Amino acid sequence: QVQLVESGGGLVQAGGSLRLSCAASGRTFSGYVMGWFRQAPGKERELVAAISWSGGSTYYADSVKGRFTGYRHHAKNTVYLQMNTLNPEDTAVYYCAAKWSAGRTWYVRSYDYTYWGQGTQVTVSS
């Protein structure tokens, strides 16, 4: 069992930045692919970034490439999502998720992930 707790959400103006954190506890953290997802009202949950178990490779959705950076700190059992140049379309509840890597670099579908955090709200005002 892996427990995930997100933090760092909030209200920010367009063009601003936020850094989300996801602290993991329970089983060993290092063997898991970590995903950041978001869900806006009335929309499906979508992948934002997927970070390989080693942290050496990260997949990004096209909508956030060049603006968001996902990374992990193994010693702290924490994964981060640095979000820059935010715009109102980034407004959503952001979730982190974990999936045992099983030899895969990333998982990009929400139903592939086993463990989920409770989510943190990010609101970007125009």
DSSP file (Angstrom, degrees, kcal/mol; ACC not computed):
  #  RESIDUE AA STRUCTURE BP1 BP2  ACC     N-H-->O    O-->H-N    N-H-->O    O-->H-N    TCO  KAPPA ALPHA  PHI   PSI    X-CA   Y-CA   Z-CA
    1    1 A Q              0   0    0      0, 0.0    26,-1.8     0, 0.0     2,-0.4   0.000 360.0 360.0 360.0 137.0    0.0    0.0    0.0
    2    2 A V  E     -A   26   0A   0     24,-0.2     2,-0.5    96,-0.1    24,-0.2  -0.987 360.0-155.3-123.0 129.8    1.2    3.5   -0.9
    3    3 A Q  E     -A   25   0A   0     22,-2.8    22,-2.1    -2,-0.4     2,-0.4  -0.893  10.6-165.7-105.0 136.0   -0.3    6.6    0.6
    4    4 A L  E     -A   24   0A   0     -2,-0.5     2,-0.4   112,-0.4   114,-0.4  -0.972   7.6-174.8-124.9 133.0    0.0    9.9   -1.4
    5    5 A V  E     -A   23   0A   0     18,-1.9    18,-2.6    -2,-0.4     2,-0.2  -0.965  10.3-157.2-131.5 116.5   -0.6   13.4    0.0
    6    6 A E  E     +A   22   0A   0     -2,-0.4     2,-0.3    16,-0.2    16,-0.2  -0.557  17.8 164.6 -88.7 154.5   -0.5   16.4   -2.3
    7    7 A S  E     +A   21   0A   0     14,-2.1    14,-2.7    -2,-0.2   113,-0.1  -0.965  39.7  70.2-155.7 167.4    0.1   20.0   -1.3
    8    8 A G        +     0   0    0     -2,-0.3    11,-0.3     1,-0.3    14,-0.0   0.352  60.4 133.2 105.2  -5.7    1.0   23.3   -2.8
    9    9 A G        +     0   0    0     12,-0.1     2,-0.3     9,-0.1    -1,-0.3  -0.159  22.7 119.5 -70.0 172.3   -2.2   24.2   -4.6
   10   10 A G  E     -d  122   0B   0    111,-0.9   113,-2.7   110,-0.1     2,-0.5  -0.988  60.7 -49.4 163.2-166.8   -3.8   27.6   -4.4
   11   11 A L  E     +d  123   0B   0     -2,-0.3     2,-0.3   111,-0.2   113,-0.2  -0.870  53.3 166.3-103.5 130.6   -4.9   30.7   -6.3
   12   12 A V  E     -d  124   0B   0    111,-2.6   113,-2.4    -2,-0.5     2,-0.1  -0.984  33.9-111.9-142.6 151.1   -2.4   32.4   -8.6
   13   13 A Q  E >   -d  125   0B   0     -2,-0.3     3,-2.3   111,-0.2    73,-0.2  -0.469  50.5 -81.7 -79.3 155.3   -2.6   35.0  -11.3
   14   14 A A  T 3  S+     0   0    0    111,-2.4    73,-0.2     1,-0.3    -1,-0.1  -0.292 120.1  29.5 -54.7 136.9   -2.1   34.2  -15.0
   15   15 A G  T 3  S+     0   0    0     71,-3.7    70,-0.6     1,-0.3    -1,-0.3   0.259 100.0 114.8  92.4 -11.3    1.6   34.1  -15.7
   16   16 A G    <   -     0   0    0     -3,-2.3    70,-2.4    70,-0.2     2,-0.3  -0.088  57.3-123.2 -84.4-174.3    2.5   33.0  -12.2
   17   17 A S        -     0   0    0     67,-0.2     2,-0.3    68,-0.2    67,-0.2  -0.925  20.1-179.6-133.0 153.2    4.0   29.8  -10.8
   18   18 A L  E     - B   0  83A   0     65,-2.1    65,-3.3    -2,-0.3     2,-0.5  -0.979  16.3-146.6-144.0 152.5    3.2   27.1   -8.3
   19   19 A R  E     - B   0  82A   0     -2,-0.3     2,-0.3   -11,-0.3    63,-0.2  -0.976  14.4-158.2-122.7 120.1    5.0   24.0   -7.1
   20   20 A L  E     - B   0  81A   0     61,-2.6    61,-2.2    -2,-0.5     2,-0.3  -0.701   6.3-159.6 -91.6 146.1    3.0   21.0   -6.2
   21   21 A S  E     -AB   7  80A   0    -14,-2.7   -14,-2.1    -2,-0.3     2,-0.4  -0.932   8.8-165.7-123.1 149.6    4.4   18.3   -3.9
   22   22 A C  E     -AB   6  79A   0     57,-2.1    57,-2.2    -2,-0.3     2,-0.5  -0.920   9.8-159.2-136.6 109.2    3.3   14.8   -3.4
   23   23 A A  E     -AB   5  78A   0    -18,-2.6   -18,-1.9    -2,-0.4     2,-0.4  -0.764   9.3-156.6 -92.9 129.8    4.6   12.9   -0.4
   24   24 A A  E     +A    4   0A   0     53,-3.1     2,-0.3    -2,-0.5   -20,-0.2  -0.830  15.5 170.9-107.7 142.7    4.6    9.2   -0.5
   25   25 A S  E     +A    3   0A   0    -22,-2.1   -22,-2.8    -2,-0.4     2,-0.6  -0.942  43.8  45.4-141.8 165.3    4.6    6.8    2.4
   26   26 A G  E    S+A    2   0A   0     -2,-0.3   -24,-0.2   -24,-0.2     3,-0.1  -0.912  98.8  28.0 107.5-123.1    4.1    3.1    2.8
   27   27 A R  S    S-     0   0    0    -26,-1.8   -24,-0.1    -2,-0.6    -3,-0.0  -0.157 107.5 -60.4 -72.9 170.6    5.9    0.8    0.5
   28   28 A T        -     0   0    0      1,-0.1     3,-0.2     2,-0.1    -1,-0.2  -0.224  44.7-155.6 -55.3 137.0    9.2    1.6   -1.2
   29   29 A F  S >  S+     0   0    0      1,-0.2     3,-1.5    45,-0.1    -1,-0.1   0.774  76.6  73.8 -85.6 -30.8    8.8    4.7   -3.4
   30   30 A S  T 3  S+     0   0    0      1,-0.3    -1,-0.2    44,-0.1    25,-0.1   0.698  89.0  57.2 -71.0 -20.6   11.6    4.1   -5.9
   31   31 A G  T 3  S+     0   0    0     -3,-0.2    70,-2.5     2,-0.1     2,-0.4   0.410  90.3  94.3 -89.3   5.5   10.0    1.4   -7.9
   32   32 A Y  E <   -E  100   0B   0     -3,-1.5     2,-0.4    68,-0.2    68,-0.3  -0.787  69.7-133.7-105.3 137.3    7.0    3.3   -8.9
   33   33 A V  E     -E   99   0B   0     66,-3.3    66,-2.3    -2,-0.4     2,-0.5  -0.714  30.2-147.7 -73.6 134.4    6.1    5.4  -11.9
   34   34 A M  E     -EF  98  51B   0     17,-2.3    17,-3.6    -2,-0.4     2,-0.4  -0.920  13.6-166.4-112.4 132.7    4.6    8.6  -10.6
   35   35 A G  E     -EF  97  50B   0     62,-2.7    62,-2.3    -2,-0.5     2,-0.5  -0.898  14.1-152.3-118.3 146.5    1.9   10.5  -12.5
   36   36 A W  E     +EF  96  49B   0     13,-3.3    12,-3.5    -2,-0.4    13,-1.7  -0.982  25.0 174.9-111.8 125.4    0.5   14.0  -12.2
   37   37 A F  E     -EF  95  47B   0     58,-3.0    58,-2.5    -2,-0.5     2,-0.3  -0.793  12.6-159.3-121.0 164.6   -3.1   14.3  -13.4
   38   38 A R  E     -EF  94  46B   0      8,-2.3     8,-2.9    -2,-0.3     2,-0.4  -0.994   4.1-163.7-144.4 153.7   -5.6   17.1  -13.4
   39   39 A Q  E     -E   93   0B   0     54,-2.1    54,-2.3    -2,-0.3     6,-0.2  -0.952   5.5-163.3-141.1 118.4   -9.4   17.3  -13.7
   40   40 A A    >   -     0   0    0      4,-0.4     3,-2.3    -2,-0.4    52,-0.1  -0.622  45.8 -76.2 -92.5 157.1  -11.3   20.4  -14.5
   41   41 A P  T 3  S+     0   0    0      0, 0.0    -1,-0.1     0, 0.0     3,-0.1  -0.284 118.6   7.1 -55.5 130.2  -15.1   20.7  -13.8
   42   42 A G  T 3  S+     0   0    0      1,-0.3     2,-0.3    -3,-0.1    -3,-0.0   0.517 113.1 101.0  77.0   4.7  -17.0   18.9  -16.5
   43   43 A K  S <  S-     0   0    0     -3,-2.3    -1,-0.3     1,-0.0     2,-0.1  -0.812  75.2-102.1-120.9 161.3  -13.9   17.4  -18.0
   44   44 A E        -     0   0    0     -2,-0.3    -4,-0.4     1,-0.1     2,-0.2  -0.403  45.7 -93.7 -76.4 156.6  -12.2   14.0  -17.9
   45   45 A R        -     0   0    0     -6,-0.2     2,-0.4    -2,-0.1    -6,-0.2  -0.531  50.0-165.7 -68.6 134.0   -9.1   13.5  -15.8
   46   46 A E  E     -F   38   0B   0     -8,-2.9    -8,-2.3    -2,-0.2     2,-0.3  -0.939  22.2-110.5-128.6 147.9   -6.0   14.0  -18.0
   47   47 A L  E     +F   37   0B   0     -2,-0.4   -10,-0.3    61,-0.3     3,-0.1  -0.554  29.5 175.0 -73.6 135.1   -2.4   13.2  -17.6
   48   48 A V  E     -     0   0B   0    -12,-3.5    13,-2.3     1,-0.4     2,-0.3   0.774  67.6 -11.1-102.1 -48.7   -0.1   16.2  -17.1
   49   49 A A  E     -FG  36  60B   0    -13,-1.7   -13,-3.3    11,-0.2     2,-0.4  -0.992  51.6-156.9-154.3 146.7    3.2   14.4  -16.5
   50   50 A A  E     -FG  35  59B   0      9,-2.1     9,-2.9    -2,-0.3     2,-0.5  -0.997  13.7-157.5-128.3 128.1    4.5   10.9  -15.8
   51   51 A I  E     -FG  34  58B   0    -17,-3.6   -17,-2.3    -2,-0.4     7,-0.2  -0.906  19.6-121.8-111.7 125.5    7.9   10.5  -14.1
   52   52 A S    >   -     0   0    0      5,-3.1     3,-0.7    -2,-0.5    54,-0.1  -0.094  30.8-103.3 -61.7 164.1    9.8    7.3  -14.5
   53   53 A W  T 3  S+     0   0    0     51,-0.3   -21,-0.2     1,-0.3    -1,-0.1   0.835 123.5  44.5 -60.9 -32.0   10.8    5.2  -11.4
   54   54 A S  T 3  S-     0   0    0    -23,-0.1    -1,-0.3    51,-0.1    20,-0.1   0.698 106.6-125.6 -83.0 -19.2   14.4    6.5  -11.6
   55   55 A G  S <  S+     0   0    0     -3,-0.7    17,-0.2     2,-0.2    -2,-0.1   0.447  81.9 113.0  85.6  -0.1   13.4   10.1  -12.2
   56   56 A G  S    S+     0   0    0      1,-0.1     2,-0.4    15,-0.1    -3,-0.1   0.594  73.9  39.0 -83.4  -9.4   15.5   10.1  -15.3
   57   57 A S        -     0   0    0     48,-0.1    -5,-3.1     2,-0.0     2,-0.4  -0.998  62.2-173.6-144.4 136.0   12.7   10.4  -17.8
   58   58 A T  E     -G   51   0B   0     -2,-0.4     2,-0.4    -7,-0.2    -7,-0.2  -0.996  12.4-149.9-134.2 133.6    9.5   12.4  -17.8
   59   59 A Y  E     -G   50   0B   0     -9,-2.9    -9,-2.1    -2,-0.4     2,-0.4  -0.820  18.2-164.8 -97.8 139.1    6.6   12.4  -20.2
   60   60 A Y  E     -G   49   0B   0     -2,-0.4   -11,-0.2   -11,-0.2     2,-0.1  -0.960  22.3-117.6-125.9 143.0    4.6   15.6  -20.6
   61   61 A A    >>  -     0   0    0    -13,-2.3     3,-1.7    -2,-0.4     4,-1.0  -0.473  33.9-116.5 -66.5 148.9    1.2   16.4  -22.1
   62   62 A D  T 34 S+     0   0    0      1,-0.3     3,-0.5     2,-0.2    -1,-0.1   0.847 112.0  63.9 -57.7 -34.3    1.5   18.7  -25.1
   63   63 A S  T 34 S+     0   0    0      1,-0.2    -1,-0.3     3,-0.0   -15,-0.1   0.677 112.6  32.7 -67.7 -16.6   -0.5   21.4  -23.3
   64   64 A V  T X> S+     0   0    0     -3,-1.7     3,-2.4   -16,-0.2     4,-2.3   0.455  82.3 129.0-119.6  -3.6    2.2   21.8  -20.6
   65   65 A K  T 3< S+     0   0    0     -4,-1.0     4,-0.1    -3,-0.5    -3,-0.0  -0.279  81.1  14.9 -56.9 134.7    5.4   21.1  -22.4
   66   66 A G  T 34 S+     0   0    0      2,-0.4    -1,-0.3     1,-0.1     3,-0.1   0.276 126.4  59.7  84.5 -11.6    7.9   23.8  -21.8
   67   67 A R  T <4 S+     0   0    0     -3,-2.4    17,-2.0     1,-0.2     2,-0.3   0.708  97.7  51.9-114.5 -35.1    5.9   25.2  -18.8
   68   68 A F  E  <  -C   83   0A   0     -4,-2.3     2,-0.4    15,-0.2    -2,-0.4  -0.800  58.7-166.2-109.1 147.6    5.7   22.3  -16.3
   69   69 A T  E     -C   82   0A   0     13,-2.5    13,-3.1    -2,-0.3     2,-0.4  -0.982   3.3-163.3-134.2 123.4    8.5   20.2  -14.9
   70   70 A G  E     +C   81   0A   0     -2,-0.4     2,-0.3    11,-0.2    11,-0.2  -0.879  22.3 152.1-104.8 136.5    8.0   17.0  -13.0
   71   71 A Y  E     -C   80   0A   0      9,-1.6     9,-3.5    -2,-0.4     2,-0.3  -0.972  27.9-137.1-155.6 166.9   10.7   15.5  -10.9
   72   72 A R  E     -C   79   0A   0     -2,-0.3     2,-0.5     7,-0.3     7,-0.2  -0.940   5.1-150.5-133.5 152.8   11.2   13.3   -7.8
   73   73 A H  E  >> -C   78   0A   0      5,-3.2     5,-1.9    -2,-0.3     4,-0.6  -0.939  11.7-167.5-122.2 104.5   13.4   13.3   -4.8
   74   74 A H  T >45S+     0   0    0     -2,-0.5     3,-1.1     1,-0.2    -1,-0.1   0.891  84.6  54.6 -64.9 -40.8   14.0    9.7   -3.7
   75   75 A A  T 345S+     0   0    0      1,-0.3    -1,-0.2     2,-0.1    -2,-0.0   0.820 115.1  41.0 -63.8 -29.3   15.4   10.5   -0.3
   76   76 A K  T 345S-     0   0    0     -3,-0.5    -1,-0.3     2,-0.2    -2,-0.2   0.454 103.0-131.1 -95.3  -1.6   12.4   12.5    0.6
   77   77 A N  T <<5 +     0   0    0     -3,-1.1   -53,-3.1    -4,-0.6     2,-0.4   0.902  66.3 128.8  51.5  43.4    9.9   10.1   -1.0
   78   78 A T  E   < -BC  23  73A   0     -5,-1.9    -5,-3.2   -55,-0.2     2,-0.4  -0.976  47.0-159.6-134.3 141.6    8.4   13.1   -2.7
   79   79 A V  E     -BC  22  72A   0    -57,-2.2   -57,-2.1    -2,-0.4     2,-0.3  -0.934  16.9-158.4-118.5 146.6    7.5   14.0   -6.3
   80   80 A Y  E     -BC  21  71A   0     -9,-3.5    -9,-1.6    -2,-0.4     2,-0.4  -0.835  16.8-158.2-125.2 157.0    7.0   17.5   -7.5
   81   81 A L  E     -BC  20  70A   0    -61,-2.2   -61,-2.6    -2,-0.3     2,-0.6  -0.887  12.4-161.6-134.8 105.2    5.3   19.4  -10.3
   82   82 A Q  E     -BC  19  69A   0    -13,-3.1   -13,-2.5    -2,-0.4     2,-0.6  -0.774  11.1-165.6 -85.9 122.5    6.8   22.9  -11.0
   83   83 A M  E     +BC  18  68A   0    -65,-3.3   -65,-2.1    -2,-0.6     2,-0.3  -0.944  10.4 175.5-118.2 117.0    4.2   24.9  -12.9
   84   84 A N        +     0   0    0    -17,-2.0   -67,-0.2    -2,-0.6   -68,-0.1  -0.755  59.2  22.0-116.0 163.1    5.3   28.1  -14.6
   85   85 A T  S    S-     0   0    0    -70,-0.6    -1,-0.2    -2,-0.3   -68,-0.2   0.907  82.9-165.8  48.4  51.0    3.5   30.5  -16.9
   86   86 A L        -     0   0    0    -70,-2.4   -71,-3.7    -3,-0.2   -70,-0.2  -0.328   9.1-169.5 -68.4 147.5    0.2   29.4  -15.7
   87   87 A N    >   -     0   0    0    -73,-0.2     3,-2.6   -72,-0.1     4,-0.2  -0.892  40.1 -97.7-131.9 165.5   -3.0   30.3  -17.5
   88   88 A P  G >  S+     0   0    0      0, 0.0     3,-1.7     0, 0.0    36,-0.3   0.773 118.5  67.0 -57.0 -26.4   -6.7   30.0  -16.7
   89   89 A E  G 3  S+     0   0    0      1,-0.3   -49,-0.0   -49,-0.0    -3,-0.0   0.633  90.4  65.4 -69.4 -11.6   -6.9   26.7  -18.7
   90   90 A D  G <  S+     0   0    0     -3,-2.6    -1,-0.3     2,-0.0     2,-0.2   0.510  72.4 120.7 -85.4  -5.0   -4.7   25.1  -16.1
   91   91 A T    <   +     0   0    0     -3,-1.7     2,-0.3    -4,-0.2    32,-0.2  -0.440  41.4 105.1 -63.7 124.7   -7.3   25.5  -13.4
   92   92 A A  E    S- H   0 122B   0     30,-2.0    30,-2.7    -2,-0.2     2,-0.5  -0.969  76.4 -79.0-178.2 170.9   -8.2   22.1  -12.1
   93   93 A V  E     -EH  39 121B   0    -54,-2.3   -54,-2.1    -2,-0.3     2,-0.4  -0.860  48.8-147.3 -87.7 128.8   -7.8   19.7   -9.2
   94   94 A Y  E     -EH  38 120B   0     26,-3.0    26,-2.1    -2,-0.5     2,-0.4  -0.847  16.2-172.5-104.6 133.5   -4.4   18.1   -9.5
   95   95 A Y  E     -E   37   0B   0    -58,-2.5   -58,-3.0    -2,-0.4     2,-0.4  -0.925  14.5-147.7-122.3 144.5   -3.8   14.6   -8.4
   96   96 A C  E     -E   36   0B   0     -2,-0.4    21,-2.2   -60,-0.2     2,-0.3  -0.864  21.5-175.6-105.6 154.3   -0.6   12.5   -8.0
   97   97 A A  E     -EI  35 116B   0    -62,-2.3   -62,-2.7    -2,-0.4     2,-0.4  -0.961  13.3-145.0-146.1 157.5   -0.8    8.8   -8.6
   98   98 A A  E     +EI  34 115B   0     17,-2.1    17,-2.0    -2,-0.3    16,-1.9  -0.974  13.5 176.9-132.2 141.9    1.6    5.8   -8.4
   99   99 A K  E     -E   33   0B   0    -66,-2.3   -66,-3.3    -2,-0.4    14,-0.1  -0.980  39.2-109.0-143.6 129.1    2.0    2.7  -10.4
  100  100 A W  E     -E   32   0B   0     -2,-0.3   -68,-0.2   -68,-0.3     4,-0.1  -0.362  31.3-133.7 -56.5 132.6    4.6   -0.1  -10.0
  101  101 A S    >   -     0   0    0    -70,-2.5     3,-2.9     1,-0.1    -1,-0.1   0.863  23.1-172.8 -65.7 -38.4    6.9    0.3  -13.0
  102  102 A A  T 3  S-     0   0    0    -71,-0.3    -1,-0.1     1,-0.3     3,-0.1   0.848  79.8 -50.4  47.6  38.3    7.0   -3.4  -13.9
  103  103 A G  T 3  S+     0   0    0      1,-0.3    -1,-0.3     2,-0.1     2,-0.3   0.377 111.9 123.5  85.6  -5.5    9.7   -2.5  -16.5
  104  104 A R    <   -     0   0    0     -3,-2.9   -51,-0.3     1,-0.1    -1,-0.3  -0.652  54.8-148.9 -89.7 146.8    7.7    0.3  -18.1
  105  105 A T  S    S-     0   0    0     -2,-0.3     2,-0.3     1,-0.2   -52,-0.2   0.920  77.6  -2.0 -76.2 -46.4    9.1    3.8  -18.3
  106  106 A W        -     0   0    0    -54,-0.1     2,-0.4   -73,-0.1    -1,-0.2  -0.918  52.3-147.9-138.3 163.2    5.8    5.6  -18.0
  107  107 A Y        -     0   0    0     -2,-0.3   -56,-0.1    -3,-0.1    -8,-0.0  -0.994  14.1-179.6-126.8 134.8    2.1    4.9  -17.8
  108  108 A V        +     0   0    0     -2,-0.4     2,-0.4   -73,-0.1   -61,-0.3   0.507  54.3  83.4-115.3  -6.1   -0.1    7.5  -19.5
  109  109 A R  S >> S-     0   0    0      1,-0.1     3,-1.6   -63,-0.1     4,-0.5  -0.837  71.3-137.1-103.5 137.7   -3.7    6.3  -18.8
  110  110 A S  G >4 S+     0   0    0     -2,-0.4     3,-1.3     1,-0.3    -1,-0.1   0.857 102.5  59.2 -61.3 -35.6   -5.4    7.1  -15.5
  111  111 A Y  G 34 S+     0   0    0      1,-0.3    -1,-0.3    -3,-0.0    -3,-0.0   0.603  93.9  67.3 -75.2  -6.9   -6.8    3.6  -15.1
  112  112 A D  G <4 S+     0   0    0     -3,-1.6    -1,-0.3   -13,-0.0     2,-0.2   0.747  84.2  91.4 -75.0 -24.0   -3.2    2.2  -15.2
  113  113 A Y    <<  -     0   0    0     -3,-1.3   -14,-0.2    -4,-0.5     3,-0.1  -0.496  55.4-167.8 -84.2 143.2   -2.5    3.8  -11.8
  114  114 A T        +     0   0    0    -16,-1.9     2,-0.4    -2,-0.2   -15,-0.2   0.850  67.9  42.5 -95.3 -42.4   -3.0    2.0   -8.6
  115  115 A Y  E     -I   98   0B   0    -17,-2.0   -17,-2.1  -112,-0.0     2,-0.3  -0.877  63.3-172.8-117.9 143.3   -2.7    4.6   -5.9
  116  116 A W  E     -I   97   0B   0     -2,-0.4  -112,-0.4   -19,-0.2   -19,-0.2  -0.964  17.0-134.2-134.2 147.0   -4.1    8.1   -5.8
  117  117 A G        -     0   0    0    -21,-2.2  -112,-0.2    -2,-0.3     3,-0.1  -0.319  35.5-104.7 -85.1-179.9   -3.8   11.2   -3.6
  118  118 A Q        -     0   0    0   -114,-0.4  -113,-0.1     1,-0.2   -23,-0.1   0.621  61.3-117.2 -85.5 -13.7   -6.8   13.3   -2.5
  119  119 A G        -     0   0    0    -23,-0.1     2,-0.4     1,-0.1   -24,-0.2   0.078  15.8-125.7  95.6 153.0   -6.0   16.1   -4.9
  120  120 A T  E     - H   0  94B   0    -26,-2.1   -26,-3.0  -113,-0.1     2,-0.3  -0.998  24.0-120.2-138.3 135.3   -5.1   19.8   -4.5
  121  121 A Q  E     - H   0  93B   0     -2,-0.4  -111,-0.9   -28,-0.2     2,-0.5  -0.555  23.2-171.2 -80.8 132.5   -7.0   22.7   -6.2
  122  122 A V  E     -dH  10  92B   0    -30,-2.7   -30,-2.0    -2,-0.3     2,-0.5  -0.993   5.2-176.5-120.0 123.7   -5.1   25.0   -8.5
  123  123 A T  E     -d   11   0B   0   -113,-2.7  -111,-2.6    -2,-0.5     2,-0.6  -0.983   6.7-166.4-124.2 125.1   -7.0   28.1   -9.6
  124  124 A V  E     -d   12   0B   0     -2,-0.5     2,-0.3   -36,-0.3  -111,-0.2  -0.946  10.4-153.6-113.6 119.3   -5.5   30.5  -12.1
  125  125 A S  E      d   13   0B   0   -113,-2.4  -111,-2.4    -2,-0.6    -2,-0.0  -0.653 360.0 360.0 -93.3 148.9   -7.2   33.9  -12.4
  126  126 A S              0   0    0     -2,-0.3    -1,-0.1  -113,-0.2  -113,-0.1   0.449 360.0 360.0 -88.6 360.0   -7.0   36.0  -15.6
